[in-house]
Amino acid sequence: MREALRLVRYAKPYRKYVIVAGISLAGVIGLNLIGPWIIRQPTPTNLSRRCHRATTLKSANAA
């Protein structure tokens, strides 16, 4: 605990930079978490079944 308090004391003159770094860190984490969610939304869940069915029908019609 003493080490953390000492770090806070050393960081006091750089308070603005520490706040900006914390906000930037939270923003990057948020964008990294929201990226896969955005991609997942328009993607149908049964896409692989649909593609498999289409290739099966094409091969059955070709024979």
C-alpha positions as CSV (number, residue, x, y, z in Angstrom):
1,M,0.0,0.0,0.0
2,R,2.9,2.3,0.8
3,E,4.3,1.9,-2.7
4,A,1.0,2.8,-4.3
5,L,0.8,6.0,-2.2
6,R,4.3,6.9,-3.2
7,L,3.4,6.4,-6.9
8,V,0.5,8.8,-6.4
9,R,2.7,11.3,-4.8
10,Y,5.2,11.1,-7.7
11,A,2.4,11.3,-10.3
12,K,0.8,14.5,-8.8
13,P,2.6,16.9,-11.1
14,Y,1.5,14.8,-14.1
15,R,-2.2,14.6,-13.0
16,K,-3.5,15.7,-16.4
17,Y,-1.4,13.2,-18.3
18,V,-2.5,10.4,-16.0
19,I,-6.2,11.3,-16.5
20,V,-5.8,11.4,-20.2
21,A,-3.9,8.1,-20.2
22,G,-6.7,6.5,-18.1
23,I,-9.4,7.8,-20.4
24,S,-7.5,6.7,-23.5
25,L,-7.0,3.3,-22.0
26,A,-10.7,2.9,-21.2
27,G,-11.5,4.1,-24.8
28,V,-9.2,1.6,-26.4
29,I,-10.6,-1.3,-24.3
30,G,-14.1,-0.3,-25.1
31,L,-13.4,-0.1,-28.8
32,N,-11.7,-3.5,-28.7
33,L,-14.7,-5.0,-27.0
34,I,-17.3,-3.4,-29.3
35,G,-15.6,-4.4,-32.5
36,P,-16.6,-8.1,-32.5
37,W,-20.1,-7.1,-31.3
38,I,-20.6,-4.9,-34.3
39,I,-19.4,-7.6,-36.7
40,R,-21.6,-10.2,-35.1
41,Q,-24.9,-8.2,-35.4
42,P,-25.5,-8.4,-39.1
43,T,-24.1,-11.9,-39.5
44,P,-26.9,-14.6,-39.5
45,T,-26.3,-17.4,-37.0
46,N,-27.2,-20.2,-39.4
47,L,-24.9,-19.0,-42.3
48,S,-22.8,-22.1,-42.3
49,R,-25.9,-24.4,-42.5
50,R,-27.3,-22.3,-45.4
51,C,-24.0,-22.5,-47.3
52,H,-23.7,-26.2,-46.8
53,R,-27.3,-26.7,-48.0
54,A,-26.6,-24.6,-51.2
55,T,-23.5,-26.6,-52.1
56,T,-25.3,-29.9,-51.5
57,L,-28.2,-28.8,-53.8
58,K,-25.7,-27.7,-56.5
59,S,-23.9,-31.0,-56.4
60,A,-27.2,-32.9,-56.5
61,N,-28.4,-31.0,-59.5
62,A,-25.2,-31.4,-61.4
63,A,-25.4,-35.2,-61.2
